[in-house]
Amino acid sequence: MVIAGPSSVHLARNISSDLNVNIIEPDLKIFSDGESKLRFPSVNNKHCIIVQSLYPPPDRHIIQLLMIIHKCKKDNASKLTVIIPYMAYARQDKAFLEGEIISIEVLAELLENFGVNEVITVDIHNKVSLSYFSVNVKHVTAIPILAEYIKNNIILDKFFIISPDTGGIARATKFAQLLNLPLLCLKKKRDRDTGCVSIDENIGMKVEGMNAILVDDMISTGESIVKACEVLKKQKIGKIIVVCTHAILLGTAFEKIINSGVKEIISTNSVPSICSKVDLSIILSNILLDANLSDIKD
Ligand code: R5P
């Protein structure tokens, strides 16, 4: 059965209907001090597929996930599969500065110690994070379904694909190949202490009058996209569309991005928002059915 974590109710409903299995939607109460209380009937000895994305507030969503896992274990679930569409803490996949804790390692150990058998996640920031999991992890990519959406909804005249940084080049390359469009990679730097982003203005290509699709794994504060747009606008680029898997869009990120000249933001529903135009349930259900889909197994 599917268990809908509070952060991913709609996605869980779609997965349960794709798989034609029962769904449990736990009752949630948030106390005035911010603590969560969850309640749901016994799952007995079923194979439980828990869906809970770990977008902000990440710590609340993590504790809710652990509570659900804990109850399923107590109810003698025969197998625990956890679908985490957006994996929090994956950007801290190493100690960039001396003494920093590798957050994703902690999260991986928590899930393992709670008795999870299998984790499924989508477009994790860097695949290095997967090496911290000793349970079985299936990593899938939303790039093919995002590209399909673009093919069906955008007239691709004079477009090319841009990765805002070299870290995202593999994803952007795949996206460009699927759409048969040229690729450009910008050079982004982030100050490890202040978090501030800068992008090299020397982009190495003439883009005047061209249109661009900026592809990234995630948008958080929106700073990376806004900085990329500033650089591209100086080069007199035409239309800019942004495509990402995880549109976290903190605070006024959406408005900042639109005001920087972006026409549209297209994302999956790993983080529910007005930009969630591509439903992940199809690839998640297929991976659960163990379909042989080499394009989404990443
Ligand atoms: C970083 O390398 C990621 O791929 C994203 O570009 C980044 O996390 C986006 O964050 P923000 O929107 O805060 O710039």
Boltz pocket constraint, residues with backbone or C-beta under 6 A from the ligand:
constraints:
  - pocket:
      binder: B
      contacts: [[A, 164], [A, 165], [A, 167], [A, 168], [A, 197], [A, 216], [A, 217], [A, 218], [A, 219], [A, 220], [A, 221], [A, 222], [A, 223], [A, 224], [A, 225]]
      max_distance: 6.0
